[in-house]
């Protein structure tokens, strides 16, 4: 039961900038304005861990679906069981849910 997890997907807007110090580029996010984050959280223990940190230009349901498929494959390979997905209620996430459910929207 400890290996039963919830997947939380969310986007975070970031500042577009380049960090430069002593002649070296430390970080560059000038081409990206959003980070897609994925976190698993155990339903039966305090275990939580990030499984996805992806720089993206714009969030689309196709990106969410591809990321979900990759995360789900990884979760299954390490012996965990995904039982729930949590996202907020924006239009991209609703489209993603419809694609997961073969066009049937079911609000819980």
Buried (B, 14 or more C-beta within 10 A) or exposed (E): EEBBBBBBBBBEEEEEEEEEEEEEEEEEBEEBBBBBBBBBBBBEEEEEEEBBEBEBEEBEBEBBBEBBEBBBEBBEEEEBEBEEBEBEEEEBBBBBBBBBEEEEEEEE
